Amino acid sequence: MSWFVNLFSSGAAKVIDSLGTAIDKLVTSDEEREKLKVALEKEMNTFKETQLEALANYDREITQRRANDMKSEAI
């Protein structure tokens, strides 16, 4: 499942780079440009955290299912 997170993380990083390039062309002030880049990086980090939480929840669920399976087979 980590390949899933890696896929979206690297893809999102490419999107951020592309947006950064677009921002450089559209925004004239260095201050505005820096604010937008910081905001994009914050959103990227939030996205990564969400993906990692989903992966952790998935792993916990699988572990619980396996534990329940082991209990039911023992009976």
HELIX and SHEET records of a PDB file:
HELIX    1   1 SER A    2  LEU A   26  1                                  25    
HELIX    2   2 ASP A   30  ALA A   74  1                                  45    
END                                                                             
